[in-house]
Amino acid sequence: MRHWSASDGRMQFPRLVDTARNEPVLVFRHHRPVAAVISYERYREFRDFQISSFLSASARIGGSAQARGMTPQILTTILHDIHALTHRC
């Protein structure tokens, strides 16, 4: 992983992007990491992994809730009540 200062990245943005196509770039400001720049391909892989993980967790949680008696009607009532409580004037 390459390290760049934010000011170098700003001044040499095309080079930063070219570097990020081949390896992740960690951007620092005042000696602290503030951003990571990755290729679009790596971003897609990360996004697809996150979506897959979310769907898998949702299926597990949904199955567990259903096994404990949760129904779409009960969930709708709970969500309606939460909405009413959080949107009171």
JORA-V415330 format. One record per helix or strand of 2 or more residues. SS is the DSSP state (alpha for helix, beta for strand). FROM is the first residue (numbers start at 1). LEN is the number of residues. If there is no record, write none. Layout:
ss:SS from:FROM len:LEN
ss:SS from:FROM len:LEN
This chain:
ss:beta from:2 len:4
ss:alpha from:6 len:6
ss:alpha from:13 len:10
ss:beta from:25 len:5
ss:beta from:32 len:6
ss:alpha from:40 len:28
ss:alpha from:72 len:15
